[in-house]
């Protein structure tokens, strides 16, 4: 064993962080799309 478990934990932590970032980025882009669509509808109804 030795220090292998520390390496595995580090790799697992990095993978989890990357997945979280990808998920967050996906949610953010969805949110921005919804906000953008909302803004377009508002400006269209004004004009």
N, CA, C and O of each residue as an XYZ file, in Angstrom:
188
protein
N       0.845     -1.210      0.000
C       0.000      0.000      0.000
C       0.877      1.256      0.000
O       1.023      1.912     -1.031
N       1.459      1.590      1.155
C       2.287      2.787      1.229
C       1.448      4.043      1.086
O       0.439      4.200      1.773
N       1.866      4.951      0.185
C       1.177      6.228      0.002
C       0.205      6.221     -1.153
O      -0.289      7.273     -1.557
N      -0.084      5.022     -1.703
C      -0.965      4.945     -2.872
C      -2.360      5.483     -2.568
O      -2.977      6.136     -3.410
N      -2.852      5.209     -1.366
C      -4.210      5.642     -1.027
C      -4.321      7.165     -1.043
O      -5.370      7.710     -1.386
N      -3.242      7.848     -0.671
C      -3.265      9.318     -0.718
C      -3.410      9.804     -2.153
O      -4.141     10.755     -2.429
N      -2.702      9.135     -3.065
C      -2.780      9.500     -4.477
C      -4.191      9.253     -5.002
O      -4.738     10.072     -5.741
N      -4.775      8.119     -4.616
C      -6.133      7.797     -5.073
C      -7.142      8.813     -4.558
O      -8.053      9.217     -5.282
N      -6.979      9.222     -3.313
C      -7.879     10.235     -2.734
C      -7.725     11.555     -3.482
O      -8.714     12.224     -3.779
N      -6.477     11.929     -3.787
C      -6.229     13.179     -4.510
C      -6.873     13.135     -5.890
O      -7.514     14.097     -6.313
N      -6.701     12.014     -6.590
C      -7.289     11.869     -7.928
C      -8.812     11.912     -7.835
O      -9.468     12.562     -8.649
N      -9.367     11.226     -6.854
C     -10.816     11.226     -6.659
C     -11.344     12.624     -6.381
O     -12.397     13.009     -6.889
N     -10.610     13.382     -5.574
C     -11.007     14.755     -5.251
C     -10.988     15.629     -6.491
O     -11.894     16.434     -6.705
N      -9.946     15.468     -7.315
C      -9.833     16.256     -8.551
C     -10.977     15.912     -9.498
O     -11.595     16.804    -10.078
N     -11.261     14.615     -9.654
C     -12.345     14.193    -10.547
C     -13.678     14.762    -10.081
O     -14.475     15.239    -10.889
N     -13.916     14.707     -8.771
C     -15.158     15.244     -8.215
C     -15.267     16.740     -8.468
O     -16.336     17.245     -8.812
N     -14.151     17.445     -8.295
C     -14.135     18.890     -8.520
C     -14.444     19.219     -9.971
O     -15.205     20.144    -10.256
N     -13.850     18.457    -10.894
C     -14.082     18.695    -12.318
C     -15.538     18.437    -12.676
O     -16.133     19.187    -13.451
N     -16.116     17.373    -12.110
C     -17.528     17.073    -12.375
C     -18.414     18.190    -11.843
O     -19.375     18.594    -12.497
N     -18.086     18.689    -10.652
C     -18.856     19.781    -10.059
C     -18.777     21.025    -10.925
O     -19.782     21.701    -11.141
N     -17.580     21.331    -11.422
C     -17.392     22.504    -12.276
C     -18.183     22.369    -13.565
O     -18.826     23.321    -14.007
N     -18.137     21.185    -14.169
C     -18.866     20.961    -15.413
C     -20.363     21.112    -15.175
O     -21.069     21.704    -15.993
N     -20.849     20.577    -14.052
C     -22.266     20.667    -13.710
C     -22.663     22.118    -13.480
O     -23.710     22.571    -13.943
N     -21.812     22.841    -12.757
C     -22.080     24.250    -12.461
C     -22.101     25.068    -13.740
O     -22.967     25.924    -13.920
N     -21.146     24.807    -14.632
C     -21.073     25.544    -15.894
C     -22.318     25.262    -16.729
O     -22.857     26.167    -17.366
N     -22.773     24.018    -16.727
C     -23.979     23.642    -17.470
C     -25.188     24.392    -16.911
O     -25.988     24.942    -17.667
N     -25.315     24.411    -15.590
C     -26.430     25.115    -14.954
C     -26.375     26.605    -15.239
O     -27.404     27.234    -15.481
N     -25.172     27.170    -15.209
C     -25.007     28.604    -15.452
C     -25.408     28.962    -16.871
O     -26.091     29.963    -17.092
N     -24.986     28.147    -17.840
C     -25.325     28.437    -19.236
C     -26.829     28.301    -19.451
O     -27.419     29.075    -20.204
N     -27.458     27.316    -18.792
C     -28.912     27.180    -18.880
C     -29.598     28.408    -18.302
O     -30.552     28.932    -18.876
N     -29.097     28.857    -17.156
C     -29.665     30.027    -16.492
C     -29.529     31.259    -17.378
O     -30.479     32.029    -17.524
N     -28.355     31.447    -17.967
C     -28.124     32.606    -18.829
C     -29.023     32.555    -20.058
O     -29.513     33.587    -20.515
N     -29.239     31.357    -20.592
C     -30.128     31.211    -21.750
C     -31.549     31.620    -21.363
O     -32.222     32.332    -22.109
N     -32.000     31.165    -20.192
C     -33.352     31.501    -19.741
C     -33.486     33.003    -19.526
O     -34.482     33.607    -19.923
N     -32.483     33.599    -18.897
C     -32.501     35.043    -18.656
C     -32.488     35.792    -19.984
O     -33.214     36.770    -20.159
N     -31.655     35.326    -20.923
C     -31.571     35.954    -22.240
C     -32.896     35.877    -22.968
O     -33.326     36.852    -23.585
N     -33.551     34.720    -22.903
C     -34.856     34.555    -23.546
C     -35.867     35.488    -22.890
O     -36.673     36.119    -23.574
N     -35.822     35.572    -21.558
C     -36.717     36.468    -20.836
C     -36.513     37.913    -21.253
O     -37.480     38.645    -21.461
N     -35.253     38.328    -21.375
C     -34.946     39.696    -21.791
C     -35.433     39.957    -23.208
O     -35.958     41.032    -23.497
N     -35.264     38.980    -24.092
C     -35.716     39.133    -25.476
C     -37.232     39.306    -25.529
O     -37.740     40.133    -26.287
N     -37.943     38.536    -24.734
C     -39.403     38.629    -24.714
C     -39.841     39.998    -24.196
O     -40.790     40.588    -24.712
N     -39.150     40.495    -23.179
C     -39.491     41.802    -22.605
C     -39.261     42.902    -23.642
O     -40.131     43.746    -23.859
N     -38.091     42.890    -24.281
C     -37.770     43.948    -25.239
C     -38.685     43.857    -26.458
O     -39.018     44.877    -27.062
N     -39.092     42.641    -26.821
C     -39.991     42.473    -27.966
C     -41.370     43.039    -27.634
O     -42.001     43.680    -28.473
N     -41.830     42.801    -26.414
C     -43.156     43.287    -26.040
C     -43.165     44.808    -25.900
O     -44.204     45.437    -26.100
N     -42.022     45.408    -25.558
C     -41.941     46.867    -25.422
C     -42.052     47.530    -26.796
O     -42.749     48.532    -26.956
N     -41.354     46.957    -27.787
C     -41.324     47.586    -29.115
C     -42.543     47.264    -29.954
O     -42.649     47.724    -31.090
